């Protein structure tokens, strides 16, 4: 694992980015609201933070055709039968195309209109057969991974939704085959690790959700240095001191939220709600007061653009 060299602009001591997973066109009339109610719903929290903090940048990781209804098995008897359970969806899912982006023009237009917001990729359907249903790419070989990524990209293009070339795989699940397929499809970054437990230090590496052994606080190069990797290292349950420690080591404070707070009884600890929004408001204000212009308020896509602009044969912006 190699960290990304010279990733900070001149005069900046550290950086902050904020990303939100599981965004899709589901409304309050569906199983749960995940952005489809636009500013009237969960995305209203994002809009409020953007209005309060003019320096903030946000990455929304959007699923191309969301089909998952429950993140946990509801067919409990079937879920207990080894081998057989791997052949079936263990909870009810939406019909293919229900949440396909092109069918939700108002949602797409709204996302395209947002300022200081970028959209990244968060799976095709966000569901798979067998246990751990959100881990869509689990056990997929290279060709299947490439096919899924290509279909995902086609769905975004069909809808006309602007996006950056980065993937946050559902359930943080990144295999070598998926990483290689992502490169083959022209992607530039992945965000496939969350670690809010490991102590902060310049040498700290991830040991929680998703990819293990990559830098906890710095953008890293993986897949033969063909992909930039970002680790989410802060969420609603984290103490503010953790944020200041990351900044103190010149790292990237990568804050994570999930757009869905309550998914059919499953309460996400980092789900966006009024309490989390207000906590972020306090955090952002404290960071601005403490560090002023020495902090780079950025996004994963912007870090990638800066890196690739510096590569030989590219035109610096």
C-alpha positions, 0 to 999 in steps of 0.5 A: 500500500502506497499513500498518495504523494503531494495530495494537498494543495500548497498552504493546506495542512489537512482536508475534509470531505463528507460523503453519503451512501445509499442515495436513490429515488425512494420516497416516503411512499416507498419502503423508506425515503432515500432522497426521492422526496428531494429537499423535503426529505433526507436530502434536506439535511444535506441542503441545510448543511451546504447552506450553513457551510459555504466551504463544504463539499459533498459526495452522494453515492447513488445506486443505479437501480436500487432493489433492496428492501430489507438489509437483513433476511426476512425469510428466516427459515430459508436463511438457516439452510446452508447451500440452499440459502445462497441460491435465493434472495433472503428478503423481498426485493423490488422488481428490476427497474423500479428505482432505475434512475432514468424513470425518476427524472425529477430526482435526477434533475435535482441532483444535477442542480446541486452546487458543491455536490458530486455523485459517485457510484454505489452499486447496480441493485445493492442486493445479492442472493444469500446472506449479507445481501447488501454485498452485491459484488461478493464472490463475483469474478472479474467478468461479472464485476465488469458487466455489473459496473458497465451496466451501472455506468449505462444506467447513469448515462441513460438517466443523464445523471452527472457523476465522478468516476468513483465507486463505493461498493455496497457493504464496503466489499472490494475484491481484487476482481472488482478493483481490476474491473473498476480500472478496466471501466475507467474508474479512478477511485474507490471508497471501500473501507470504514474504520472509526475505531483504530487509533489515529496515527500517521501509520494507522491502517484499516482493520474494520469494515471493508478493505484491510491494511490501507491507510486510515487517514491518507488517500492511498494508491491500490490496484498497482497504483491505478486506483485511489482509495479513500477510507471513511474514518469519522461518523455520528458516533465518533468523538470530536477529538478524533477529527482534530487528531486526523487534522493534526496529522495532516490527514483527510477527515473523511466523514460518512453518513447513510441517507437512510436512518430507519430501513424497516426497523434497522436503525443506522447509527450514521443515518442522517437525521436532525441529531447527526445534522446538528452534530456535523454543524457543530463540528464544521463550525469548530474546524473552521474556527480552529483552522481557518483557511488552512483546511482544504474542504474538498471531495473525493472526486476533486482530489482525484482530478487534482492527482490526474491533472499532475500525471505526465501527458495531462493538462493541469487545470 
